[in-house]
Amino acid sequence: MGKKHLLLFGVPGKKYIEFLIQHYPAREGWKLLCAESRPSETILSERMQELSASGYETIVISDNMVGFCLSKKGVETVFLFYQRVDEECAYCQGGSLLISVLAKELGVPCHLYPTEYDPEKAVNTHSLSFAGDTVIPRGVKSFVPKIDKVPMGYISQKW
């Protein structure tokens, strides 16, 4: 795995592609690792198509592969997409806190970038199905937080 990988977690905002082209051009070999994100499966799929159409090799990894990719020193920077931020923390899609802790622990900068996607307004069916298949039997409870509060101490830069 080469070093020119950016790891994306959450749903990139519409302006993120312009940002990427300016700061991390595909023609310079930048590739994108997109952690699958069941809560926003459809909109994330649309964004990945846009990223790919813009010339970026876009690779989907399962959430449980994030630590592996970071530990193998194959990721230069992590981008978390936030809904809002204050002096103490960023409010990001559920799962972001774990990603930020892993990044800091493994010495990978973790950046914030705004998104207009709001997981709190998303329909809450993601905990029971994935890609149209039921993954949790009826009657079994699940806990899938829509929002994580990521302390700013885990963040290297906010764009």
C-alpha positions as CSV (number, residue, x, y, z in Angstrom):
1,M,0.0,0.0,0.0
2,G,1.5,3.3,-1.1
3,K,1.6,6.4,1.1
4,K,-0.6,8.6,-1.1
5,H,-3.8,7.4,0.4
6,L,-6.4,9.6,2.1
7,L,-8.9,7.8,4.3
8,L,-12.4,9.3,4.3
9,F,-15.0,8.6,7.0
10,G,-18.5,9.9,6.7
11,V,-20.2,11.6,3.8
12,P,-18.0,14.2,2.0
13,G,-19.7,17.5,1.3
14,K,-20.4,18.6,-2.2
15,K,-17.5,21.1,-2.2
16,Y,-15.0,18.4,-1.0
17,I,-14.2,17.3,-4.6
18,E,-13.0,20.8,-5.5
19,F,-10.9,20.9,-2.3
20,L,-9.4,17.5,-3.2
21,I,-8.5,18.6,-6.7
22,Q,-6.8,21.7,-5.3
23,H,-4.9,20.1,-2.4
24,Y,-4.5,16.4,-3.3
25,P,-4.7,16.1,-7.1
26,A,-5.4,12.7,-8.6
27,R,-2.8,13.3,-11.3
28,E,-0.2,13.2,-8.5
29,G,-1.2,9.7,-7.5
30,W,-3.6,10.4,-4.6
31,K,-6.0,7.5,-3.9
32,L,-9.0,7.4,-1.6
33,L,-9.9,4.8,0.9
34,C,-13.6,5.2,1.8
35,A,-14.7,3.4,4.9
36,E,-18.1,1.9,4.2
37,S,-20.8,3.7,6.1
38,R,-24.1,2.0,6.4
39,P,-26.1,4.9,7.8
40,S,-25.5,6.8,4.6
41,E,-25.1,4.0,2.1
42,T,-26.9,5.7,-0.8
43,I,-25.6,9.2,-0.5
44,L,-22.1,7.9,0.1
45,S,-22.3,5.7,-3.0
46,E,-23.3,8.8,-5.0
47,R,-20.3,10.8,-3.6
48,M,-17.9,7.9,-4.4
49,Q,-19.1,7.9,-8.0
50,E,-18.4,11.6,-8.2
51,L,-14.9,11.1,-6.7
52,S,-14.1,8.3,-9.1
53,A,-15.4,10.3,-12.1
54,S,-13.0,13.1,-11.0
55,G,-10.1,10.8,-11.6
56,Y,-9.5,9.4,-8.1
57,E,-8.9,5.7,-7.6
58,T,-11.5,5.1,-4.9
59,I,-11.3,2.0,-2.8
60,V,-14.1,1.0,-0.3
61,I,-12.9,-0.7,2.9
62,S,-15.0,-2.1,5.7
63,D,-15.0,-0.1,8.9
64,N,-13.0,-2.8,10.7
65,M,-10.2,-2.4,8.2
66,V,-9.5,1.2,9.2
67,G,-7.1,0.2,12.0
68,F,-5.2,-2.2,9.7
69,C,-4.8,0.4,7.0
70,L,-3.6,3.0,9.5
71,S,-1.2,0.6,11.2
72,K,0.4,-0.4,7.9
73,K,1.4,3.3,7.4
74,G,-0.5,3.3,4.1
75,V,-2.6,6.4,5.0
76,E,-1.2,9.9,4.9
77,T,-4.2,11.7,6.3
78,V,-7.7,10.9,7.6
79,F,-10.7,13.2,6.8
80,L,-13.7,13.1,9.0
81,F,-16.8,15.0,7.8
82,Y,-18.5,17.2,10.4
83,Q,-22.0,18.6,10.8
84,R,-21.0,21.3,13.3
85,V,-18.0,22.1,15.6
86,D,-17.5,24.1,18.7
87,E,-14.4,24.8,20.8
88,E,-14.5,21.4,22.5
89,C,-15.6,18.9,19.9
90,A,-16.7,18.2,16.4
91,Y,-20.1,16.5,15.8
92,C,-19.5,13.8,13.2
93,Q,-21.2,10.7,11.9
94,G,-21.2,7.8,14.4
95,G,-18.0,5.9,14.3
96,S,-15.8,9.0,13.9
97,L,-14.6,9.0,17.4
98,L,-13.0,5.5,17.0
99,I,-11.4,6.6,13.7
100,S,-9.9,9.7,15.3
101,V,-8.5,7.8,18.3
102,L,-6.9,5.2,16.0
103,A,-5.4,8.0,13.8
104,K,-3.9,9.8,16.7
105,E,-2.6,6.7,18.4
106,L,-1.0,5.5,15.1
107,G,0.5,9.0,14.2
108,V,-1.8,9.8,11.3
109,P,-3.1,13.4,11.0
110,C,-6.9,13.6,11.3
111,H,-8.6,16.5,9.5
112,L,-12.1,17.8,9.6
113,Y,-14.0,19.0,6.6
114,P,-17.7,20.2,6.6
115,T,-20.6,18.3,5.1
116,E,-24.2,19.2,4.6
117,Y,-25.2,15.5,5.3
118,D,-26.9,15.3,8.7
119,P,-27.1,11.8,10.1
120,E,-29.6,12.9,12.7
121,K,-32.1,13.5,10.0
122,A,-31.5,10.2,8.2
123,V,-34.0,7.4,8.3
124,N,-33.0,5.0,11.0
125,T,-33.2,1.7,9.1
126,H,-29.5,1.2,8.8
127,S,-29.1,-0.8,12.0
128,L,-31.2,-3.7,10.6
129,S,-30.1,-4.0,7.0
130,F,-27.2,-3.5,4.7
131,A,-27.4,-3.4,0.9
132,G,-31.0,-4.6,1.2
133,D,-30.2,-7.7,3.3
134,T,-31.3,-8.1,6.9
135,V,-28.3,-8.4,9.1
136,I,-29.9,-8.4,12.5
137,P,-32.7,-10.9,13.4
138,R,-36.1,-9.4,14.4
139,G,-36.4,-8.8,18.1
140,V,-32.7,-8.2,18.6
141,K,-31.8,-4.7,19.7
142,S,-29.0,-2.7,18.2
143,F,-27.0,0.4,19.2
144,V,-25.8,2.5,16.3
145,P,-25.2,6.1,17.3
146,K,-25.9,8.6,14.5
147,I,-23.5,11.2,15.9
148,D,-20.2,11.1,17.7
149,K,-18.6,13.9,19.6
150,V,-15.0,14.0,18.6
151,P,-12.8,16.0,21.1
152,M,-10.7,18.6,19.2
153,G,-7.6,17.1,20.8
154,Y,-7.8,14.3,18.3
155,I,-8.0,16.8,15.4
156,S,-4.9,18.0,13.5
157,Q,-6.7,20.6,11.3
158,K,-10.1,21.9,10.6
159,W,-10.8,23.1,7.0
